[in-house]
Amino acid sequence: MRANVPSAPSEDKRRHGPPESGSGAQPRPSVGASAVGQIQSPHWETVLRIPHRMTIVLQLDAILNPGHESMRVLPLLIALTTAACVNVKASRTAPPPSESVRQGEAEVLVVVNRLWEAMRTNDSTMARSVFDSTAQMARIVERNGTRSVQWERADNFVQAIGRARQPWIERMVAPEVRIDGNLASVWTWYDFTVDGKVSHCGYDSIELARLMDGWKIIYIADTQQRTGCEQPRVPG
């Protein structure tokens, strides 16, 4: 069943206005302050077109005369227009990443995973290969009511990997990679297991630079907690 919808004025009427005075109709006044009081005809209409083929016809004299009963539905018409525009905006989805973007992300994660493998096998040579020579490790330390950032050279961490007598298992979950030019960031939840038990967990923030010999880690900062490591938590 098709609903009856009031039709909009014909193209000729909207473009040229009412017939000339010789035909018996009243001439259409020009739009302006002096003409507002002269508009009496309920047939001059303004047409608003919004998405989903919705057509709202507002009588012009209803807008100029606040007492007109058509004004009762004006808030509803405004709400419908806003909702339709919001729905159109929400339906637009971001395009999927290009092949070059996916390849760049994969190259960055190869470097990070090589570090995890070096920790698992206690291979300091492999670990050193993923760091830039100036790389550092950052840790936020809270002590005696104060909070500070503690920096140390990544080489100290590399040496500790080589001295370890059992595998260090670092597992990352759902890493997020961001790349712009020669700079990359990896943000990931992790847990750290030694001797079959989870020692701690938190979030890693890993920064890499693309140098002449490939991606190198320039610093790592992390958070650490010893409870609630059963599943990734929402950072906050």
N, C-alpha and C positions, 0 to 999 in steps of 0.2 A: 504494500500500500504506500502510496506516495503522499507526503504531507503537502498541504497547500502553504506555500511560502509567498509573502507579499513580494511582488516583483519590483525591481528598482526602476527609476525613471528611464525612459528610452535615451539612447545616446544623443539624439537630436535635442531633447529637452534639456539634458544636462549641459550640453555644449552651447546651445544658442539661447536657452531660456524660453519664456512663454511667447506666444505669437504676438505680432505687432498690434497696436491699439485698433487698427482698422478691422480686425477680426472680432472685436467685441470684448476681448480679454483685457485686464488691467496690465499696463506695462510693468516690468520688473524693475524696482528701484536699484540704483547702484549701491554696492556694499560700502557702508561708512556710518559715522555717528549720526548723520542727519537722516539716514535711511532706516535705522533700526525701528523707530516708532511707526513707520509706514508698513512694515511687514505684517500682514494679517493672514495670508493664505496658508492653510495647513498642508499644501501640496508641494511646496518647494522643499526638497529633501537633500540631505547630505548623506552620502553612502560611504561607510567604512568597511573595508575588506580586510579580513584577518585570516590566519592559516586555517586549514581543514575546510576550506570552501564555506566558511561561515560568513554571512553577509548581514550586517546590522544596519538598518535604515533608521536614522534619527530625523525627526521633523525639525527643521531649522527654527520654527517658531517656538518649539518646546525648549530649545536651548536658550533662546532670547527671552522667554517668559518663564521664570522659575516656578510659577504657580501652575503650569500646565501639568496634567496628570501623567504625561509620559515621563516626567522627571522622576517618578517613583522607581522606574526600572533602570535609570541611568547608572546607579552604582553597580547593579548586576551586570550591565553591559561592559562596564569598565573592568570588572573582575574577570569576566569571560575572556576579554581581550588579553589581559595580563597572563591568565592561566595558559592560553593557547601559545603565547609567545614563549613562556617558560618551557612548555612541553617540547617546542621545536628546538630550543637551545639544548635541552637535556638529551634529545635524541641524537645529537651530533657526538660521535665518539672519536677519540684520538686515533689517527692511523697507526697501524702496527709498525714496529721499528723496522728499518731497512736492513738489508742483508749486511751492509757494511757496519751498521751499528751493532748487530748481533755478533759479527765477527770480532769487532773491537772489544766487546764485553767478554767474549770467550778468551781472548788473548790475555786480558787482565786477570781473569780467574785462573788461568794456567799458572801464572806466576805465584798467586796466593796459595794455590793447591800444592805447588812445589815446596813452599815453606812448611805446610802441614806434613808433607811426606818426609822432609828433612827432620822434623821434630819426631815423627814416628820411628824413624830409623836411626836417630841420634847422629845424623850426618852433618857435621858443621861445615864441610866444604859446599855441600848443596845449599845449605841455609845461607851461607855468605854470598852465593851467586845471585840471590834474588834481591839483595839490598844494595843501594847506592853506598859509596864509601863514606858519605856524610850522614847516613840515616840515623834516626834516633827513635827511642821509645819514650812515650809519655805516660805518666801515671798520676792520677789525682789522689793526693794523700790528705787524710784528715787525722790530726793529732793534737791533743791538748786544746781542743776547741778552735783550732785554726784549720784552714784548708789551703793547700798549695799544689802546684804542679811540679812533679819531680821528673827531670829529664835524665836519660842516660844513653850512651852510645849503643847502637844496635849490635856492635861487635861483642859487647859483654853478653848479650843474649845468645849470640851465635856460639860463643865459647861454652856457655852453660849447656847448650844443646849437645855439644860434643862430649861434655863430661857426664851427661846423664847415663844411668845404668839400666834404664828401662824406657820403653816407649812413652812419649808424650803424645797423647791423642787429642787433637783439637778438631772439633766437628763444627762446621758452620751450617746454619739453616737459613734458607731463602735469602741469599746475599743480594743486595741491591747495588748495581754498578752505574756510575755516572761518569761520562767522559766528555771533555771539551778540549779539543786540540791535543796537547801533550800532557794533560793533567787528568788523572782518574781517581775516583774515590770508591771505596767498597765499604758498605755499611752492612753488618751482619750480626745476628745472634750467634753465640757459640757456647759450647761447653768443653771443659778441659778435664780429661780423664788420665789418671795415673794409677797403675797397679789395679786396674779393673774398677776403680771407684771414681766418681765425678768429684774433682777437687773444688772447682768453682765454675761459674758461668757468668755471662753478661753480654755486652755488645762490643764488637771491634769496629774501630774506625781506621781504615787503612788507606793511606795516600800514596799514589804512585806517580812517577814521571816517566814519560817516554823519551829515553835518551838514544844515542846513536847505536847502542847495542841492545835496544829493546826496553820493555817496561821494567822499572826498578822501584822497589819500595823505598820511600824517603822518610816515612814515619808511621808508627802504629800507636794509637791510643786506645785504651779499653776501659770498661767498667768491670768490676768484679763483685760477685756475691756468692755466698756459700750455701744459701738455702733457696728453695723454689726453683731448682734447676731441672725439674721434671719436664717442663715444656717452656718454649719461648714466652717471655713476658712482653707486654707492651711498654716501650720506654716512656718515661715521664718524670 
